[in-house]
Amino acid sequence: MMTESGRIVAIETDCLWVETIRQSTCNSCSAQKGCGHSMLNKVGAGRRNHVRVLLGQYSAEEFSLGEDVGISVPEQVLVTGALLVYLLPLVTMLLGSMLVTQWWSGDLMAFAGAVVGFLIGVGCVRLHANANKNNIDFQPVVAARSAFLAERPVKFVTPS
């Protein structure tokens, strides 16, 4: 299970939008292969990224904007997701090209088949993403809460 922390920027009834910030030292860190922060922010170097996070055992009313939360992502989800996103369009592109060349010859027809196959693969990835958008087994989930200390009232007890 990979974990990462972030700050809540939006609250919906079924999920939170959490902002994570990639640090400039991520590329030189020795733990970058096992770091959830590095995995979540590969795409946006140095930018703030918003991640949709399911609530898990919590309810939306328990959170407030600006609160820090821990996010967990199962490791097999990252591996399976990467294989699905990269391999499926590639395989369908090759299959599309091969199927079209069975009936028509020429490079242009092979290219057209490859494009159609690629688009079918991307569509299948999109359908899978939409079908599993609220599936806890495929999405990041809130693992822990930790509100800012400044937002909590401090009570002093005087001995009697």
Contacts in CASP RR format, 6 or more apart in sequence:
PFRMAT RR
TARGET T0000
AUTHOR 0000-0000-0000
METHOD contacts of the structure
MODEL  1
MMTESGRIVAIETDCLWVETIRQSTCNSCSAQKGCGHSMLNKVGAGRRNH
VRVLLGQYSAEEFSLGEDVGISVPEQVLVTGALLVYLLPLVTMLLGSMLV
TQWWSGDLMAFAGAVVGFLIGVGCVRLHANANKNNIDFQPVVAARSAFLA
ERPVKFVTPS
1 72 0 8 1.000
1 73 0 8 1.000
1 74 0 8 1.000
1 75 0 8 1.000
2 34 0 8 1.000
2 35 0 8 1.000
2 36 0 8 1.000
2 39 0 8 1.000
2 72 0 8 1.000
2 73 0 8 1.000
2 74 0 8 1.000
2 75 0 8 1.000
2 78 0 8 1.000
3 36 0 8 1.000
3 70 0 8 1.000
3 71 0 8 1.000
3 72 0 8 1.000
3 73 0 8 1.000
3 143 0 8 1.000
4 20 0 8 1.000
4 35 0 8 1.000
4 36 0 8 1.000
4 37 0 8 1.000
4 39 0 8 1.000
4 40 0 8 1.000
4 70 0 8 1.000
4 71 0 8 1.000
4 73 0 8 1.000
5 20 0 8 1.000
5 37 0 8 1.000
5 68 0 8 1.000
5 69 0 8 1.000
5 70 0 8 1.000
5 71 0 8 1.000
5 146 0 8 1.000
6 18 0 8 1.000
6 19 0 8 1.000
6 20 0 8 1.000
6 21 0 8 1.000
6 68 0 8 1.000
6 69 0 8 1.000
6 70 0 8 1.000
6 71 0 8 1.000
7 18 0 8 1.000
7 19 0 8 1.000
7 66 0 8 1.000
7 67 0 8 1.000
7 68 0 8 1.000
7 69 0 8 1.000
8 16 0 8 1.000
8 17 0 8 1.000
8 18 0 8 1.000
8 19 0 8 1.000
8 63 0 8 1.000
8 64 0 8 1.000
8 65 0 8 1.000
8 66 0 8 1.000
8 67 0 8 1.000
8 68 0 8 1.000
8 69 0 8 1.000
9 17 0 8 1.000
9 18 0 8 1.000
9 19 0 8 1.000
9 50 0 8 1.000
9 65 0 8 1.000
9 66 0 8 1.000
10 16 0 8 1.000
10 17 0 8 1.000
10 50 0 8 1.000
10 65 0 8 1.000
11 17 0 8 1.000
11 60 0 8 1.000
11 63 0 8 1.000
11 64 0 8 1.000
11 65 0 8 1.000
12 60 0 8 1.000
13 60 0 8 1.000
14 54 0 8 1.000
14 55 0 8 1.000
14 60 0 8 1.000
14 134 0 8 1.000
15 52 0 8 1.000
15 53 0 8 1.000
15 54 0 8 1.000
15 55 0 8 1.000
15 134 0 8 1.000
16 52 0 8 1.000
16 53 0 8 1.000
16 55 0 8 1.000
16 60 0 8 1.000
16 63 0 8 1.000
16 69 0 8 1.000
16 142 0 8 1.000
17 50 0 8 1.000
17 51 0 8 1.000
17 52 0 8 1.000
17 53 0 8 1.000
18 50 0 8 1.000
18 51 0 8 1.000
18 53 0 8 1.000
18 69 0 8 1.000
18 71 0 8 1.000
18 140 0 8 1.000
19 48 0 8 1.000
19 49 0 8 1.000
19 50 0 8 1.000
19 51 0 8 1.000
20 37 0 8 1.000
20 40 0 8 1.000
20 41 0 8 1.000
20 48 0 8 1.000
20 49 0 8 1.000
20 51 0 8 1.000
20 71 0 8 1.000
21 41 0 8 1.000
21 46 0 8 1.000
21 48 0 8 1.000
21 49 0 8 1.000
22 37 0 8 1.000
22 38 0 8 1.000
22 41 0 8 1.000
22 44 0 8 1.000
22 45 0 8 1.000
22 46 0 8 1.000
22 47 0 8 1.000
22 49 0 8 1.000
23 37 0 8 1.000
23 46 0 8 1.000
24 46 0 8 1.000
26 32 0 8 1.000
26 35 0 8 1.000
26 37 0 8 1.000
26 38 0 8 1.000
26 41 0 8 1.000
29 35 0 8 1.000
29 38 0 8 1.000
32 38 0 8 1.000
36 73 0 8 1.000
39 73 0 8 1.000
39 78 0 8 1.000
40 49 0 8 1.000
40 51 0 8 1.000
40 71 0 8 1.000
40 73 0 8 1.000
40 140 0 8 1.000
41 47 0 8 1.000
41 49 0 8 1.000
43 49 0 8 1.000
51 71 0 8 1.000
51 140 0 8 1.000
52 133 0 8 1.000
52 139 0 8 1.000
52 140 0 8 1.000
53 69 0 8 1.000
53 71 0 8 1.000
53 139 0 8 1.000
53 140 0 8 1.000
53 141 0 8 1.000
53 142 0 8 1.000
54 134 0 8 1.000
54 136 0 8 1.000
54 139 0 8 1.000
54 140 0 8 1.000
54 141 0 8 1.000
54 142 0 8 1.000
55 141 0 8 1.000
55 142 0 8 1.000
56 136 0 8 1.000
56 141 0 8 1.000
56 142 0 8 1.000
58 142 0 8 1.000
58 145 0 8 1.000
62 145 0 8 1.000
63 69 0 8 1.000
63 145 0 8 1.000
64 147 0 8 1.000
64 151 0 8 1.000
66 148 0 8 1.000
67 145 0 8 1.000
67 146 0 8 1.000
67 147 0 8 1.000
67 148 0 8 1.000
67 151 0 8 1.000
68 145 0 8 1.000
68 146 0 8 1.000
68 147 0 8 1.000
68 148 0 8 1.000
69 142 0 8 1.000
69 143 0 8 1.000
69 144 0 8 1.000
69 145 0 8 1.000
69 146 0 8 1.000
70 142 0 8 1.000
70 143 0 8 1.000
70 144 0 8 1.000
70 145 0 8 1.000
70 146 0 8 1.000
71 140 0 8 1.000
71 141 0 8 1.000
71 142 0 8 1.000
71 143 0 8 1.000
72 140 0 8 1.000
72 141 0 8 1.000
72 142 0 8 1.000
72 143 0 8 1.000
73 140 0 8 1.000
73 141 0 8 1.000
74 137 0 8 1.000
77 137 0 8 1.000
77 138 0 8 1.000
77 139 0 8 1.000
84 125 0 8 1.000
84 128 0 8 1.000
85 125 0 8 1.000
88 121 0 8 1.000
88 124 0 8 1.000
88 125 0 8 1.000
89 117 0 8 1.000
89 118 0 8 1.000
89 121 0 8 1.000
89 122 0 8 1.000
89 125 0 8 1.000
90 118 0 8 1.000
91 121 0 8 1.000
92 117 0 8 1.000
92 118 0 8 1.000
92 120 0 8 1.000
92 121 0 8 1.000
92 124 0 8 1.000
93 114 0 8 1.000
93 115 0 8 1.000
93 117 0 8 1.000
93 118 0 8 1.000
93 121 0 8 1.000
94 114 0 8 1.000
95 117 0 8 1.000
96 113 0 8 1.000
96 114 0 8 1.000
96 116 0 8 1.000
96 117 0 8 1.000
96 120 0 8 1.000
97 110 0 8 1.000
97 111 0 8 1.000
97 113 0 8 1.000
97 114 0 8 1.000
97 117 0 8 1.000
99 113 0 8 1.000
100 109 0 8 1.000
100 110 0 8 1.000
100 112 0 8 1.000
100 113 0 8 1.000
100 116 0 8 1.000
101 109 0 8 1.000
101 110 0 8 1.000
132 138 0 8 1.000
132 139 0 8 1.000
133 139 0 8 1.000
END
